[in-house]
Amino acid sequence: MSDSTRLMAAVTHVCTIEYVAKMLGEDAELLEAIIYNDDNLTYGNIVSVYVGPEETITALTDEGIEELSDMIRAARITTKTWHEFLDDFVEDIELVARIKAKSLR
């Protein structure tokens, strides 16, 4: 079946970034910073959930969680790759410094 005729599974639930951070043992602020640029994950894996007229929270599909987890796992191979990843994917310099100060897992 070609990509254009492949059926996509319906998304029936999403997980908030705070919940994903707990599941992955990661900093929620770091995850928010990574997915702030929605080009960092496949289209459709990041979902905005309206919780009020002008208020949204960000959530991820199961595929988004897997993609983000794989991305972080690959970046954590060495301290050098982790620091390069942070520099490339996180714009907040103070957050990058705080995360780099934490020990490599």
N, C-alpha and C positions, 0 to 999 in steps of 0.2 A: 504494500500500500504506500503510495507516495505521501510526502509531508502535507501536501495540500488537501488530501482526502482523509487523512488520519483524524479520527475522532478524539476529542479531548474529554477527559472525565470531568464531570461537574464538580465544582468545589462545594462541599457541604458544610465545611467549618474552616475557621482560621484561628491562629493563635496570636495573642498580643506579643509585642516585643518583650515586655516584662516577663511573660510566661516563657517565651523562647529562651531568654537569658538564663532563667532558672533551670530550664531543661538542659541547656548546654554548659552551664556553669560559667557563663560569661557575664561581662559587665553590660547592662542594658543600654547605657549611654554609648558604649562602643558599637553595639549592634545598630543602634539608631543612626550613628554617624556613618557606618558602612552602607546602610541601605538608603541613606539620605539621597544619594545619587541612584535613582531607580535603574540606571543602566548597569549597575553592579550585579543585578540578578535578572534572570529571564523574565520577560514581560508577562505579567499576570500573577507572578509569585508574591508581589507586594500589594497589599490591599489597604485602602484607606477606609476606615469605619467611622461614619458620622455618629457622634454621641450627643450632638446638640446642633443648633442652627449653624454655628460657625466653628465648631470644635470637632476635630477628628483625632483618632488614634491610628497608629500603623499596626498592621497585622501581617502575618505570613501564612501562606498555604503550606501544606506538608512538603510539597516540592521545594518551596522557598526555604523552609527550615533545613532540608537536606542539602540544598545548594549552598546555603550560608555556612552550614557546619563543615561541609567538604572544603570550602574556600578557606575557612579559618584553620582547619586541620592541616591543609597543605602549606599554609603560611607559617605555621608553628614548627616546621621541621628543624630550623636552626634559629638562633637569635638574630642572625643577619637577615634571613628571609622574613622573619616576623617584623623586624624594624622596617624593612623595605615595604612590606605590605601596609603597615600602619601609615608610613609616609605617603604611600600611593593612594590609599583608600579613605583616609580620615583627614578632613580639612582643619579640624580644631587642634591647634598646636598644643594647647594645655592638656587636652585629653590624651593626645599622643604621648606627651611627656609622662603623664600619670600612668598610662598603660605600660609604657616601656620600663618604668621603674619597678613594676611588678615582676616577679620572677617568671621565667619561661616555664610553661607547664609541659 
